């Protein structure tokens, strides 16, 4: 091969973007969270299925990258992915708040904010500012206050001998720069957060342990606020709030569940970090006469639970796909 032909071949390979995956085709990126988290796995699947069914012209150029459980890990991963697919990525979806925070930082650091369209899941103040500034094009919002509230209310009703629903859906929506100031959307973007005012009823009838996936992110503080609101309304419930610090400590969460079983609480309200690893602790609780309401993220085996209170996470992923396709100017297939 001549030097000229070799140089031309090298140039073609470079334009094709062969490092990072193949053809050099433009498309969107799915930034995953952490294996075993059922809620985010549902969002991821809803996103991929909806693009494949409704927007087959939108190519997913990366779907195997896990950003991890903290904003710091997500910042590193998102920066790496954005640089690897620079010039090819037209959009990106981050499936939860810590990943979204890291992604926003990566978009800013790589000067790609607004150029690579971004849709994320769950708000915090920085993400809301990013939405208003055009650095993000959508935030999928849940109702964590309602989720915490209904989870505790459902457990209270069960303990009182009432019939409860096996599945309770709490709603999911998409906030944009255009609708973010509307009253209902503004409430979801700025949900109440726990302010340290645990109820202390004079006559405690039920001690309910509420166990989140973690205790540092904004989302869980809002769940806590809803749980406390429900306990105050009931008037006879003591909330015992405890979870692992970080959302990658499955063993720590199992230990918390076992601790509350030992303390013989009246009920568990649990957001399982791992859909499989928490099955046995929940069965252990049932054997000890302690019922469990699952919230936020499903358990792999629901035979031992009272109810599951959560967002329709698959639908949340579908909404993210539709919004991202919209902002990268792709129309749904007929």
N, C-alpha and C positions, 0 to 999 in steps of 0.2 A: 504494500500500500504506500502511495506517495505521501510525503509530509503534508502536502496541501489537503489530500483526501482524509488523512488522519485527523488533521486539525478540524476539518468540517464535521467529521463524525463526532468528535469530542464536543463541538459546539451544539450539535443536535441533541446529544445526551444531556447536556447542561440545560438546554431550553425545556427538555421533557421533564426536568425535575426528578431524575431517577433516584436521588437520595430522598427518602421519605415516602416512597411508595409508588413508583411505577410510571404512569402515563403522563404525568404533568397536568392532568385534567383538573379544572377548578371545581370547587365544591365546598361542602360544609364539614365541620368537625364536631363530634360528640366527645365531650370531656366527662368521663365516667367518675364515680365517687370511690366506692370501696366494695370489694366482693363480700357478699353475704347480707348487705343492707337491702331488704326486700323493697322498701319504699322507693329508693333511688333506682333499683333495677327495673321496677315497673315504669318509672319515668323514662328511663333509657329505652326500654322496649317500645313504649308508646310513641316515642320520638322516631325511632327507626321504622316501625311499622307504618306510621302515618306518612312519612316521606316516601316510602316504597309504594304505598297504595295511592296516595293522592298527588304526589309530586315526584314521579319517577325520573323527571328531568333533573332533579336536584341530586347530585352525586355526593355520597358520604365518603370523603377521602381519608378519614381517620375515625375509628370507633373503638379502638382497643387500648386507649390511654387512660389510666386511673390517676386522678389528681391527689388522692389521699384525703385525710380527715381534718386537716388544718389549713388555714389561709396561706401559711408559709410554704407548706408542701405544694399546694395548688399553684402558688405564684411560680415556683420553680418549674413545675410540669407544664403549666400554660405557656410560660415564656419559651420553653424548649419546643413545644408543639407549634406555636405561632411562628417561631423562627424557621423551623423545619419546613413548614408549608407556606412561608412568606411568598406572596405573589400568586398563590393558588387558593388560599382559603378566602371564601367570600362570607362565611358565617360560622358561628360557633355557639354551642349550647352547653352550659354548666348546670348541673342537676341539683345543687343545693347551696346554701348560703356560704359555707367556708370555701367551696370551690369557686363560687361566683366572686367572692372578695379577692381571691388570688387571681382570677381571670382579669378582673378590672385593673388590678395593678400591672399585670402583664401587658394588657392592651396599651396602658399609658406608657410603660417603660419601652415598649417596642415601637411607639408612635403609630400604632395601628388602631387606636380608639376612633370609632366612627368609620374607619375604612373597612375593617372586618366587622360585620354586623354581629351583635351579640345578644342572645336571650339567655336569661338566668332564672333560677328558681329560688324564691324566698328573698325578702328585702332586709336591708339594714340601712342606716343613715348614709353611708358612703355609696351604696348601690342606688339608693333613691336619688342622690345628687348626680350620679352618673347617668341615670335615666333622663333627668331633666336637662343635662348638658349634652345629650346626644351621644354619649360614649357607650350606652346600652340602648337597645331598641325594644326591650321588653323584659318585664319581671313577672314570672308566674307566681301568683300569691295564693296561699292557703288561708285558713282561719285558725291559727294555733290557740287563740283564746277560747274559741268555741270548742275546739277539740279537747282541751284540758277540762273545760266545763262539762261537756257531755260525757266524757269518760268517767269523771267522778260521779255525776248524776246517775249514770247507768249502773255503776257499782252500788251506789246508795239504794237505788230502786231494787236491785237484785237482793241485797242484804235484807231489805224490808219485805221480801217475799213476793215482789211484783214481777210480772212478765216483762222481759226486755227484748229489744230487737237484737238479732245476731250480727247485723251489719248496719252501721250508721255512717253515712257519708256527709262530710262537713263542707264541701264546696271547693272549687278551684277556678281561678280567673287569671286574666292577663292584664297587667298594668302597662300602659304606654305613656309617652310624653303627652299624648293628646287627651287621655282620660284620667291621668293621675291626680288631678285636682277635684274630680267628682267626689261627693261626700262618701259614698260607699267604698270607692277605691282608696280614697285617702285613709279611711279607717283601717283597711286591710294592709296598707303600706306602713301604717304607724300603729300597730296593735299595742294594747296595754301590756305592761310588763310588771312582773312581781316587784313590789316595793318594800318587802320585808315585813309585811303585816299579816303574818300567819294567824288565823282565827284560834282563839283559845276558849272553846265552849265550857261552860260551868259543868255541864253533865255530858260527858263523852259517851256516846253509845257505840260508835264505830271508829276504829283506827285504820285508816286507809293509807297504805304506802304507795306513793307515786314515784315511779322510777323512769327517768328520761334516759335517752341515749348518752347525753352529756350535760354539762351544767355551765358551759362557757358561752355558747352562742345565743344571739338575741332570740331566736326561735323558742328555745326552751324556757326562757324567762317569760315569754308570753303564754306558753302552755301552763306554767306555774301560776300565772295570774288567773287564768280560767279555772284551774283546779281550786284555788283559794276562793274564788267567787262562788263556786258551787257549794263548797263547804260552809261558807257563811250563810247561804240561803237555807241549807239543811239545818244548821244550828246545833247539830249533835255529832259532828264529824271532826276528828283531828286528822289533819293532813301531815304525813311523814314524808317529806321530799328528800330524796337522795339518789344520786346516780354517779357514774364515773365522771371524772373531770373531762377526759377526752373521748371522742367518739370512735376510738379504735381499741378500747379496753374491754373486750368482751368478757374476759375472765373477771375483771373488776365488777362488771354488771351482774354476772352470775353470783359473785360473792355477796352483792347487795341483796339480791333476791333471797339467797339462803339465810342471810342475816335477819331479814324480816320474817321468814318462815319460823326461825328460831324464836323470834320475839312474839310469835303468834298474833300477828295483826289480823284484822277481820277481812281484809281484801287487798289485792295487789292491782295496781293500774300501771301497766308496763309497756314501754316502747322498746321492743327487742332490737339490740344491736345486730344480732345475727339470727336469721329466721330459723336456722337449724339448731344452733348451740343452746338456745333458750328453751327448747321444747322440754327437755328433761327437768329443768328447774320448775317450770310451770306445772308439769305433771306431779312433781314432788309436792308443790303447794296444794294441789287439788287433793292429794292423798292425805294431807294434813288438815283438810277441811277449809282451806283458804282459797276462795275463788279468784280468778284473774280476768280483768278486762284489758285487752290489748289495744294500744292506740298508736297512731302515726305509721307504723310499719308492721306488716302481717307476720304471724308465726306460721312456720311450715306445716304444723299439725294443729288444727283448731278444735280437736276433740275435747281438749281440757279447758277451754276458755268459755267465758260467759258471753262476751261480745267483742266486736272489733270496731273501733271508732277511728276513722281516718279520712283523709282526702282520697279521692279517686286519682291515685298517682299515675296510672296509665293514661287517663284523660289529661292530666297535667302535662305529660310528655307530648301527647298529641297536640295540645294547644301551643306548646313551644314550637313544635315542628311547623304548624300553620303560620305562626307569627314570623318565624325565621324565613320561611319560604316567601312570605309576603314582603319582607324588607330586603331580601335579595332579588326581588322583582320576578318571582316565578309564579305563574298562575297554575291552579290545580288542573290535572288532566281531566278531560271530559269523560 
